[in-house]
Structures are given as structure tokens and as C-alpha cells.
Amino acid sequence: MKTDGLHEQRFAVIGVGNIGRILITRLLSVGVPAAHIVVCDADITRGQAAAAEFDVRAVPLPDEAACTADLILLSPSPKVVPDLLQSIAAQLHQGQVVVSFAAMISLARLEAIVPPGVAVVRVMPNAPSLVGAGMNPVVYGKTATTEARELVTAVLGILGETIAVQDEQINWCVGLSGAAMRSLLPVLEGMTQAGMDAGLSPGDARQVAAQVMRGTAALASETDCSFADLKALTPMQTVDETAVAQLFYQAALEAKEKMDAMQQKMEGGS
């Protein structure tokens, strides 16, 4: 993970909800100076609280420190992103990178707002990024230079893993990465409860369950074994595997369909 280049950059984190706080936490964790980070939030109290917690500076919009940052990280409520970006567009300049972590706002809509030469990137974030173990698919806009891509790759590297996708695939990525953690947690809850019923402490039971999931994921990502081959490593079948696979596929599909509908409604009303 190459992070040296990040230490020289200046960041504006706009929106300090869950994703914004994760971004600040991870930037500071790899040594980005607090003086290089400003935060903005429509809720002034929340912005000031985040600034005090992380020892960074809170600024209003449009503020020069936010509008001239090298990387502008957008993580407010998706519905305010177009108007927010419009409010600062006149102060943006060639060479800056705008990274949207907001769902439902297409790359084309974002690119239509910013001036020529401002790189626009769209990311589908997920919560494990808080511990550097996220999966954050990314779409690079047509004006994203090699340098811009390298900077964004470095940012995403401190959050975990990433893959480049097409903009029309992002809504699929909600179910594949963004919301998938919520689908997986009940599996860990059930396994943890089983461990506690076996007499393990809650902490030990949770650790066993988490490590089994972590190890299974490692087998899937670090070997080229088919799923059938991986299943054969543990011959005892404990669930209806076809039904479970269909359940998770359907969850991803329904998440994608919900996002399609919300995006169509939002962009149709613009």
C-alpha cells in the first residue's frame, strides 16, 4: 500500500456522517497531517464536533480551504450532492479531484457540474473500510488523469481493496459490497450464539465465528479452487447450500433494483 503521496495532498471531507468519519480516521491513521484536512457539514454542530474529535479544521461552504483542496471527498446525503457540488463548482480548477462516495448520483451527472479539467471519480464505499478491510469499487471519469487515478488508488488503498468498474455496474455493487456486510452479519450472529451455547465466552465465540469467515474468504480470494472444490475440503454439509446461495444472490439483485429505482427517481426529478 503506497501512501507517501497522500501526505503532501490537501483534503476536504464534505459530510461527516459514517463514511466521512471513516475517511478522516483512515487518512490520519497513515500519517496524513491533520493540518491537511478540512471538514464541512451542513449540520454545523456535527461538523464542529468532528473537527474537535479529530483535531482538524471545520469550514463552511463555499470556503477557499475546501474548494482549493487537492482531493474533495464527497460523503453527504446523496440527495444534496448535486446542489452542493454546484455551489462550489465555480471555485474548482483544473487538476483537482472530486471523489463522490454518494450512492444514486451517476458519474455523468457529476461530470456535468464540474468545470473542464476537474477529475470526477465515483466510489461505492463499505463499512469495513473503518479497519482498512473494505471493498470499494470505483468508477473513473473521462477526465481522470493517470496522476488522479494514482491518488485515488492510494486513498482507496488505505480503506482496503478496490476494483475498477463501469458506472452502470455501481448499483450492482451496492448488494455486492456496500450493503453486503448487513447480509453477512446474521451468519456471524448465529455462529456466535452457537459458540456461546457450547460454553465459549461471548468474546471467544465471536472470535471463532469471525475467523472462520475470514479464513473462508481467504481461501476464496487466495486460491483458484472452484467453489465445489472448496466445499469438498469440509465434507459435512450443514445447510441447504443451493437455498443459501440463492438467498444471497437475491439480496444483491434486490439491492440493485432498489438503487436503480431510487436513482431514476432522483435523476428524473432533476
N, C-alpha and C positions, 0 to 999 in steps of 0.2 A: 504494500500500500504506500504510494508516493504522496506525501503531504507537504513536502518542503515548499512547494509553490504557493500553497494556501496561506502560509504565514505572511506573505507580502501583500495579500489581497485585502480589500476592504469590503465588508459585507453589510447589507441592510436586510434584516429579517422582518418582514412585514406580516404581522399576525402572530401573536404569541400564545396560541392555543396549544394543543398537544403536539402537533407537528413542529410548530415554531420553536417550542421549548426543546424538543429533541434536537433540532438543528443547532441551537445555541449550545446545548450540552456537549454535543459531539465536536463542534468546532473548537470549543475551549479544551476538550479532552486531549486534542492533538497539538495543543500549544498555540493556536491562533490567538494573538493578543486581544484581550478584552477591549482595548482601545480601538481595535479594527472592526468592532461590531456595534452597529446601532440597531435598535428595535423600534418598531412602530406598531400601534394597535388602535383600532377605532375606540376601544374602551381604554380611556386614558389611565384609569386606575390600574387596570391589568397590565398595561404597558409599563407603567412606573414600577409596579411590583416585580415584574420580570427583570427590569433593569437593576433594581436593588438586589435581587436574588443572585444574579449572575455578574454583577459589578460591571455592567455595560451601560451605554447611554440610551435613554429613551428620547425620541424626537417626534414631532408631529409631521404630518404630510400636508403639502409638499415641503420638505426640508432639504437643504443642499446636501447635508451629510448622507441622507438616504438616497437622494436622486443621483448623486455622483458616485455611489459605491460601485466597485468593480463587478460584484455579483449581487443582484437583487433577488432575494429568495421570498417568493410569494406564498404565504400559507394561511391566509384568512379564510373566512367562509366563501365557498365558490361563488355564491350569488353576487358578492361585492367586487370580485376580481376585475371584471371589465371596466366598471366605473373607476375603481381605484387606479388601475393602470392608465386609464385615460387622463386622470387627474395629474399624473406625473410625466406623461409621455413627452410633453414639450420640453422637459428638462433632461431627458435622456439623450445620450450621444453615442456615436459610433464606437464600437469596441466594448460596450457594456454587455453583460449577460443577464437576462431575466429568466429565472427558473421558477416555473409555476408548479407547486405541489397541490394545486386545487383540482378536484375532480370536476367533470362535466364541462369544462371550458376547453374547447378544441384548440389545437395549435394554430389553425388558420385564423380563428377569431383573435387570438392573442397577437399574432404577427400583423394583423390588420391595424392594430392600435399603435404599435411602437414605430419610431422613425426608422428609416433605412439604415442598415449597418448595425442595429442592435440585435444581438443574437437572442433567440427565444427557444427555450427548452421546456418540455413538459415531462413531469415525473409522477408516477403513481407510488406514493410512499406507503410504508407499512411500519407498524409499531415496534417490531423487534430491532429497528434501527437504533432505538434508545441504547441498546447494548452492543451496537456495531454488528448485529446479526440480521439485518433486514434484507429484503429483496425488493429493489426499487427499479422497476422497468422505466426506461427513458426514451423519449422521442426528441430528436434534434431537428430544429427548424432549418429552413433552407439557407439562412444567413449565418448559421453556426460554423465558425472557422475551426481549423484544427486546434488552435490555441484555446478557443472557447470550449471545445469538446474535452480537451485535456483538463481544463479547470473543473468542469462539471464532473468528469470521471473521478477526479481527486475528491471532490465533495461527496459523491456517492460512495466512494471507497471507504470513507470513514463511517458511513452508515451501514455498510455490509456489502452485498453483491448487487449487480445490476446487469440487465441485458438491454440492448437497443431494440426497439420495436417500432411499428408503424402507428400513426395516430389512431387509425381505425381499430387497432388492437388494444388500445388502452382500457376500454370498458371491459374487455375480457379480463384484463389484468386486475380489475377490482376483485373478482372472485378468485383469481389465481394467486394473488399476493396481498393486495390491500386489505381485503376482508377475510382472507382465508384463516388467519390466526383465530378469529372468533369461531370458526367451524372446528378447528383442531382442539381448542381448549376443553370442550366437553369430554373428548377422549382422555386427556390428561386427568381431568377431574375423576372420571370413572376408575381409571387405573390407580390413582392416588387413594381413592376410597377403598379399593380392594386391598391395597397395601396396608392401610390402617386397620382394616378388618382382620388382616393377618397378624396384627400386633406390632407393626412398624410404627415409629413415631410419625406424626404428620410431615415433619421435615424430611425424614428418610424416605417415606413413601413417595413424596413429591419428587425427590431427587431421583429415585429409581425410575419413576414414570418419565420424567424429563430426559434422562439419559438414554432410555430405550428409544424414545422418539428421535433424539439427537443422533444416536447410533444408526438407526434405520435410515434416517435422511442421509447420513454419511455414506452408507452402502449404496444408496441410490445415486448419489452425486459423484462418488469417487471410484465406482466400478462401472463396467459396461454390461453387467449382468442384466438379463431381462427380468421383468417383474416375476415371471414364473420361476426363474432360477433363484431369485432372492427368496421367494416364498418357500422354495424347497429346502432352504437352509434351516428352516424351523418347520418340520413336517406337521406338527399339531395345528389343526385349523380350529380357531375359537369363535369365529364369527362367519356370517354369510358374506363372503368376500365380494361376490357379484353385487349384492344389495348395497354394501358399504361403498363400493366404487361408484355405483350409480347415484347414491345419495350425495357424494361429494361432487360428482360431475354436475348433477342437477343444481346444487348450491351455486357453483360457479356460473352456470348458464343463467340462473335466475338473477344473480347479481348483475351480470352483463346486461340482461334485458331491462332491469330496473334503471341502470345507468343510462342506457340508450333512451328510455322514455323521459328521464329527467333532463338529459342533455337536449333532446329535441324540444321539450317544453321551454327550457331556459333560452335556447338559441332562437327558437321560433318566436319568442316574445321580445327579442332584442330589436 
